Amino acid sequence: MSTSDESDRRRAAAPTLSIGPHPQSEPARAVCVYCASSRAAHPEYREAAFRLGEVLATQGLSIVYGGGARGSMGALADGALSKGGRVVGILPRFMADLEWGHAGLSELELVEDMRIRKHLMLARSQAAIALPGGSGTLEELLEAITLKRLGLYLNPILLVNTRGFFNPLLDVLNHAIAEHFMDERHAQMWEVVAEPEDVPVALSRAPAWGAEARAFAAL
C-alpha cells in the first residue's frame, strides 16, 4: 500500500476546477463510488457492494472511494481486490487517526478534510456511482448532481438501487422537477440500475452532458 501525504494546503488554495470528462473516444478508467460504513444495515447492501467491486475490477475499472474498511465501503474494496482490481482510497486524516482506513488498498491518499476528499474522488474518476448509504453518501451524491446541473461535472452518475433504497429520493427529485425547481432535462443527469451487474452497460449508454447545461441550470 502506497500512502500519499502531500500538502493539501496548496490544493485548498488553488482555484476550483471544472470536473469534466475524458474525450468520448477514451473509455472511463476509474469510477468514484459513494457508499456507507454502517455494519448494522441489511447484509444485502454489503453483498451488493462486494459484487459491484467484482464487476468493476473485471471490467478493468479502478475504484476511487472514501477509503474505509467497514460496511459497504470495506465490502466494495474487498470485492475489487479479490479480482485483482485497483482500489484508491481518499481518507481524511482524522479518520486515519481513528483507524477507519482499509489496510489493503492499492493506494491510500490522506487529506485534510471532507471537502478535499469529495473533490478528489470526482477529480480522479470519470463516473460517479452511488450505493445506498446515510447522510454522508446522500450528501456526496447530491453534490455531484448539483455540480452536473451547473455544468461543472459532466460525467455519468449512476444509482445502484439495492432493495429499492433510492426510490424515496427519486420521488423527491421528480417532485422537484414537477414543481419547477428543476428542469425536465435534469432527470437525464442520473441513471438508475437495480443490480451491480447492470453498471457497465449503464455507463456505456449514459446520455452525453455538456457545459451547455448551464443554459437551463437556473429556471
N, C-alpha and C positions, 0 to 999 in steps of 0.2 A: 504493500500500500504506500503510495506516494502522497505526501501532505504538502499542500501549497499554503504558505503562511505569509504571503506578500502583504505589503501595506495596503490597507483598504481606504486609508485616508485620501490617497490620490484618486481612487475610483470615486469616492463620495464627492470630491471637489470637481470632478470632471462634469461637463455638460451632459444632460440627459440625451441619450441617443435613441433614434428610432430603431425598433427591433423588427427588421424586415426579413423576407425570405431569401433563400439562395435562389439563383436563377432557376426557372421552371425546368430546364433541361437537366438540372442536378437534383437527384432524389435526396430526401431527408437522410441525414447520417446520425442524428441524435434527436431524441424526443425528451421533453420535460414531462415528468409525471408528478401530479399532485396527489397525495394520499395521506392516510391517517396513521397515527402511532398507537391508537387505542387497542388494547388487548382484550377489552371487555365486549367489543362488538361481536355480532354473529360470525361464526367461523367461515361462512360463505364469502365474506368480504376479504378475508386473508387468502382464502383459496383462489379467488378471482385475481387478487394482486399477484400471487405466485404464478398463475397461468399467464398473466399479462407479461411478467418478466420473461418467462419462457418464450412467449410468442415474439416479443421484440428482439430478444437475443437471436432467435432462429432466423429472423429477418435481417440480421446484421445491423440492427439499430442500437446505438449506445443509449443509455438511460442517464438523464440528469435529474436528480431528485433531492429531497431535503436531507439525506444523509443518515437518517435514523435507522435503528436496529429493531424497533418494536412494531407490533401490529402489522398493518398493511405495508408500511414502509419497509420493514425488515423482510416481509414475505416477497415483495416486489424484487428487492435486491437479490434475495436468495434464489428466486426463480431464474433470474437472468444469469447469475453466476453459475448456476447448475448447468447451464447450456453454454458456458464459456463466453458469455456476454461481457461487455464493458459497462461498468456502473460508476458514475461520478456523483459523489455526494457534495452538497453545498450546505455547510453546517455553521450556524453561529457559534462563536467561541464559548458562550455561556452554556450551550448545550453540550459542547465537548467537555467542559469542566464537570458537568453532571454525568458524564459517561453515557450519553444517549446515542453516540455515533456508532455506526456499523464498523466493525473492525476488519472486515474482509473486502472492502471496496477496491476497485481498480484505482480510484483517486478520491481523496477527500480534501476539499478546499475549505479552510476555515475563514470566516468573515466576521465583521464586527457586529452586524445587526440583521434583523429580519428583512429590512428594506433592501439591503445589498443582496441578501440571499435570493429574494424574489427576482430581482433584476437579472442576476447572473443565471438563474435557472432558465429564464426565457432567452437571454442573450446567447447562451451556449447550446441552443437547440433550434430545431426547425419545425417543431409542432408541440402543442400542449395537450396532455391527456389528463383528465380528472377522474380519479376513482372516488367512491363515496368517502366522506370524512366529516369532521366537525367544523367549527368556526374558522380555523386556520385554513383548511382545504377550501372551504367556500369563499373565503376572502381572497385567496390566491386565484381561484377560478374567475371570480367576478372582476378582479383587477385585469386579468388577461382579456376578458370580454370587453371591458371598458377601453383598454388600450386599442383593441381591434376596432371598436366603434370610432375612435378618434384617428384611425389610420396610422397609429404608431406601432402596432403589431399586426402583421399581415399573414401570419401562418395559420394552419388548421388548428382548431380547438375541438377536441373530442371528449364526450362524457360517456364513461362506461357505466351503464345503468343497472348495476347488480341489485337484485331484489327490488327493482323499481325505485331505488333510493332517490333519484333526481326528479321524479315525477312532480312533487310539490314545487320544486324550484322552477321547472319548466312551465308549470301553470302560472307562477308569478311572472316570469319573463313574458309569456304570451299575453298575460293580463296587462302588463306594462305597454306592450305593443297595441293592444286593443284600446287602451285608454290614451294612446298617442303620446306616451312618454318616450317611446322608441318607434322607429320607422319599421314598416313591414319587412324591409330588406335586411334589418338587423337579425332576423331569425335565421339568416344564412351564415351567421358568424360561427355557429357551432353545429356539430353533428352528434347524434346520439346513437350508441350501439348497445346491444343487450349483453354481448359476451366479449371477453378479451380477444377471442379468436377472430372477431369481426373487425378489429382495429386496422390491420394492414390494408384491407380493401377500402375502409372508410377514409384512411389517409390519402389513398390514391385518387379518390373521387371527390375530395373536398373542394367546394367551389372556390374559384380564384377570388382574391380580395386585394384591392389596391388602395393606395393613398387617396384616390378619388372618393373613397367612402366618407372623407371629411365633408363632402358637399351635402350629405344628409345626416351628419352626426348631430347637428342641432336642428330641432323642429320649430 
